[in-house]
Amino acid sequence: MDFGIWVDRRPQGRVKPVREREAYSRLVQQGVSNTEACRIVGVDRRTSQH
């Protein structure tokens, strides 16, 4: 099994949902409602609002 030793051992923090944000934006641009786009992408409705 390949693995490497972490040089930077500091906490990495929260991972930003880049792919989810892009998918959400595409759906909204296509005319899908906020609630439906959130359901499809799998994020909470309150999280998605800009």
Secondary structure as GFF3:
##gff-version 3
##sequence-region A 1 50
A	DSSP	alpha_helix	18	29	.	.	.	ID=ss1
A	DSSP	alpha_helix	34	41	.	.	.	ID=ss2
A	DSSP	alpha_helix	45	48	.	.	.	ID=ss3
###
